[in-house]
């Protein structure tokens, strides 16, 4: 049933953007192009060793949006004054970048990775394959679905670390690396829709549209779970020769045993962060307590991924600042679509914008049909693996595994093509079932 244009104009912003909005949109486009050009800056670093530091910095995907957001804020200071720029930045909600940083660091600890490894290995023993295939299948199928309960950023961190330690470290082919990463991104994006609180694009609309866990399970969850299993089976089958030669985990790739009380304490802190995911003072307090305990019992810790977490938070914060000025063109574009068109439109647009931003814009409009709401969210989550900016947890996964790619760079075009088959399967599941 098409969505009528008369309804779509409700809540529309003025068609004439302000000069600040135009500047933000230009810089947003430049940032998107920059994410596709990181290899160029890597080459500049090799050619100009005297300035290699700045070129290496600009070659970091996680730096891109934060860098251009800073350029925008400085420009806004010149155009609107210091007070205007400060007021805008303070009006943004940075809860998600802060949360992703905290959950990445805690989820990446030795204790949590050890527990996740035990769960994955437990599932693997039930599968009919051996020699690495069962491990990869378990990681790509179980952990993303677990993200519906521990949140998608935590699931992404765990899955990426497990793949990095036992799969990527073995020096598999580039095709396999991209295929696994693309499948992981898509599976995490759709694997979080079993509940209304784990996937950012669902979280943005769940309370506004009264979507509870029963609604999510019956309308999204089982379809997502089926797509996750198909995606995983497909990538494991296509690369069965390479993945079938992986180490078993008995040769040092499996974390050392941990005391029960240490694991339990880390699980409690992780659970506390998840429970208070929308309350920064609470989860930051838990994080500070965690840092104290991690320092006191350093013998039970590996290197904390503080640098990776801060870079990802910087990336997401930049996306929040620049993305907040894109509503003037993005919302009318979405609202003028029919319910069928918005499904494909949201899947395509999420490749160049955060999928949570798309669904948030939809939640601002009253009078949407139930079909339109479903199609908007389904398209947004299905397209969440196409690029690093498509879904908030993606930068977390990339920051963990990218050092195993050539020159430490994950090429956006390679990721897009690798994620496309899994994306199409997810779209078919949400659209046809």
N, C-alpha and C positions, 0 to 999 in steps of 0.2 A: 504494500500500500504506500503510494508516494506521500512524501511529506510536503504539505502545501506551503507555498511561498509566503502566504499571509502570516502563517505561524512563524516562519523562519525569520521574519523581520522583527519579531519581538526581541527587545534587548540588544538590537544591533547597534554597534558603535557608529559614529559619524563616518561617512565615506571619505571625507577629506582629512588625512592625517596631519598631525602637527609636525613642525620641523624636527622636533626631538624624536618623534616616532619614525620619521623617515631616516634619520641618522642611525637609529637603533636597528632598523630593518636592513640598511646597507651593511652595517657592521656585522649583523647576524648572518647575512649572506656571505660576507667575507670569511667569517669564522667557519661556516659550513665548507666553503672552498678550501680553507686552510686545513681542515681535517682530512681532506682528500689529497693534500699536497705535502704531507710530512716528509715523504721521501726526498723531496726537493731540498728541504732544509737540511736533511741528513747529508746530502751531497755537498751542499754549501760548506758544512762543517769540515768535510774532508778536503775541499778545495782551498778553504781560507782558515788555516789552523790558528792564525792570530786572533780570530773572532769565533773560534769553534764553540766557545761556551754559550754564546747567545744563540747560535744556530742549533746546537744540540737542545737548548731549552725550547726553541720554537718547533723542534721536531717531536717534542713530547705531545702526544695526542691529548693527554689530560690537562695540559697547560693552555690549549687553544682557546676555549671559551672563557676561561678566567682572564687570559691576557686581553682579549678583545672586549670583555666586560669592563676591564680597567680603562681601556681606551675610551669606551663609551662614557664612563663616569667622569673622566677628565674633560671630555667634550661637553658633557652636560653641565659641568661646573662653569665652563666658559659661556654656555648658552643660557642657563637658568640660574646661575649663581651657586655659591657654595651651599646655601640653605636648601635650595631646590634639589640639588643632587643628593645631599645628605638625606632629605626627607624621602626621596624616592627609594634609595637603598634601604633605609630603615622600614619602608613599607613592604618590602619583600619578605617572604617567609623562607628562612634558611634552615628550617627543621630537618628537611630531607638530606641536604649535604652533611649536616652534623651527625644525623643518625647513621648514614652510610659509612662515614668515617669510623664511628664507634663500633658498629656491628662488624665491619671488616676486620678491625684490629682484634676484637675478641674472638670472632669466628675463625680467625687464622692462627690461633694459638695451638700449641702442640696438643693440649688436652682435647680441644674440640675436634681437631683434625683426627686425632687418635680414635675418638668415639665415632666420628663419621666413617672412618676406615673400617672399623669393626662392623658397622651397620651395612656398608657396601659389600664387604667380604661375606657377611652373613647371607645377603641376598644372592650373591654370586654363587654360593655353594648350591643353591636351589636350581640354578640354570644348567642346561645340558651341555654348555660349551666349556672349554678350558683354554689355557695358554693366553690369557689376557682378554679374550673376547667377553667373557662374563664380567670382568671388572669394568670395562668401558661401558657395557650395557647398563650395569648397575648404577654407575655414576651418572650417566646421561638420563636415565629413566627415574631413578629413585630420588636423587637429590633435588632436581627441579620441582618435583611434586611435593617434596618435603618443604619447599619454599612457601607453600600455602600456609604453613604453620609457624615457621621460624623467620619468615619474610624473605622476599626475593634477594635482597642484597646479601643476606647470610648464606642462602643457598648458592648464589653465584660464587661467593668467596670460597666456600667449601669445595664445590665441584671443580673450580679452576685450580685450587691447590692440589686436589687429588689427581687431576689429569696432569698437572705440571710435574709432580713428583714421580709418577709411575708410567706416564705415557709420553709427554713432550720431552722429558729428559732423556729418552731413549733415542732421540734423533730420528723420528719418523719423517716421512716425506712432507714437503710443503703442502701438497694437496690434502693429505690426511690432517695436517695441523689446521688448515682453514676449514675443512669439512667438520671437524670436531668442534671448533670454536663457533662456527655458524649454527650448528645444531644445538650447542649448549645455549647460545643466546636466545634462540627461538624457544627452546624448551623451558627455560627459566621464565621468559616473558608470558607464556601461556600456562606454565605449571603453577603459577601463583593465583589462579582464578578459582580455585576450589573454595576459598574463603573470601570474605569482603574486606579483609584488612592487610593482606600481604602484598598485593600487586598495586603499585602506585596509581595506574590509570583506573583501577576499580575503586581504590580508596577515595579518589577524588569525587566519586559520584554515589557511593554506597549509601551514605546517610541521607543525602539529598533525595535519592530516588527510592529509599527504603528497600535496598537489596540486602537481605540477610544471608546467613550461611546456607539455608535450605534453598533459597532462590539461586545462589551461585552454584551449588552442587548440581541442581536439576537442569539449569539452563546453560551453564558454562563448564562446570567441573568435569563431568564424565566425557564430554567432547574433547576437552583439553588433555585429559589423561590418555585417551585413545590416540590423539595426535602425537603426544610425547612418545608413546610406545612405538608407533609406526616410524616416526622420525629416527628414533634410536636404532630400531631394527634395520632400517635402511642404511644408515651410515656404517653400522657394524658389518653388515653384509658386504657393502661396496669395498670396504677396506679390511676385509677379514684376513687377507694374507699378511699385511703389515701388523695388524693388531693381534694376530694369532701368535706372534713371536715375542710378545712383551714379557718382561720378567714376572714371576709369580708373586713377588712381594716378600720373599724369604731371603732376599739378598741385600737388605739394607734400605729398600724403598718403602718399607712399612715402618711407621713410627714405633719407637720403643714403648713397652708397657708403662702405664701411668698409675700412681696410687689412686685408689677409689675416691678419697676425700678431695684430691686435687681436681679430678674430673668433675665431681659433683659440684664443687664450688664454682668452677667455670660455667657449668651448665646453668646454675642458679643465676649467675650474673648475666649470662646470655639471655635467659628467660626474662629477667628483670628489664633488660634493655628493650626486648620485644614488647613486653606489656606496656611500657611507658614510651613507646616509639614516638608519640606525638607530644611529649612533654619534655623538652630539652633540659630543664633544670634537674629532672629526675634521672634521665638516662646519662646525663653528663656527670651527675653525682656518683652513679654506679660505675661509670668509666674511671673516674678518679680513684675510687676504691680499688677497682681492678688494677690500675697502674701501681698502686701501693703494694698489693699482694704479689703482682708479677715481679716487682723489684725485690721484695722480701724473699721470694722463693724462685730466684732466677734459675736454679738447677732444673726446674721443670718447664722452662720456657726456651723456645727457639727465638730467633730474632723477630721482634714484633714488626708487623708491616705498617709502621707508622708513616713512613715516607709515601708508600703506595696509597694509603688511606687519605693522607692530606692532599695528594695530587688529585685523587678522585673527588674529594670534597671541593677543591678549588674549581675543578671542571664543572661540577653540578651547580656551584654557586654562580659561576659565570653564566650558565644556562638559565638560571633563575632571573638574573639581572637583565640579560638580553631578551630572554623569552617573554618577560613581562611587558615588553613594548610591541609584541607582535599581534596582539589581540585585534587591532584595528583592521587587519586584512584577513586573519585566519578565521575568526568567528563568522563573518559574513560568508566566506567561502564555504565553510562547513554547513552553515544553516540554509544555504540555497540549494543544497543537494537533496535528492530523494533519499528515502531510507536504504534503497538498494545501492545508490551511488555513494552514499556516505561510508558504506562498508569498504569499498575499494579505495575511496578517497582517503579515508583515515589510515588504511594500511600503507598507502603511498606517502602521505604527508608525514607519517611518523618516522620515515627514514631521514627527514631533514629537521624534524622537531621532536621534542620529548613527547612520548605518547600520553603521559599524564597531563601535559598541557592541553592536548586536544580534548580529552574527556572533561577536563575542568571547564573549558570554554562551553562545552555542551551543557554542563550542569547549571550554567548561569541563565539559560533560556527556559522559560516556562512554556507549558503546553506541548511538549514533545510527545510523540506517540511512543508506546512501549517498544514497537518494532524499531523505531529510529534510535532509541536509547541502546537497544541490544546491538544493532548494527554498528553504531559508533564505537562502543567499547570492544566488540569482537574484532573489528578492523584494526583498532589501535593496538591491542595485545598481539594479534597475529603478525603485525608488521614490526614488532618490538625487537627483532633480532637482525634487521637488515643493516644497521649501522651502529657505531659506538654511541651515537647520541639518541638512538631511538628509544631506549629504555634506561632508566636511572642506574640499574645494577651493571649494565654493560661495561662502563669504564673500569669497574672493580675487577671484572674477569680479565679484561685486556691487560690491566696493569700487572697482573700476576703471571700471565703466560707469554707476554710479548717478547721477553728476552730470549725465547726459544725460536723466534722467527728471524729471518735474515736481517742483519743490521738492527735488530731489536724493534722492527717496525711491522705492524700489521697493516697491510695495504687495504684501504677501504673498498676498492673494487673487488679484490679477492674475497673479502668478508661478505660483500653484497652477493656475489655469485654463489658463495658457499652456503649462505643462509637462505637463498631463494627456494630451493626444493622443500626445505622444512617449512618455510613460510607458506608456500602454496598448499602443503598438506594441512597446515593449521587453518588456513582460510577455507579449504574444502570442508573440514570438520565443523567449523562454526557456521558455515553457510548452507551446507547440504543436509546435515544431520538434524 
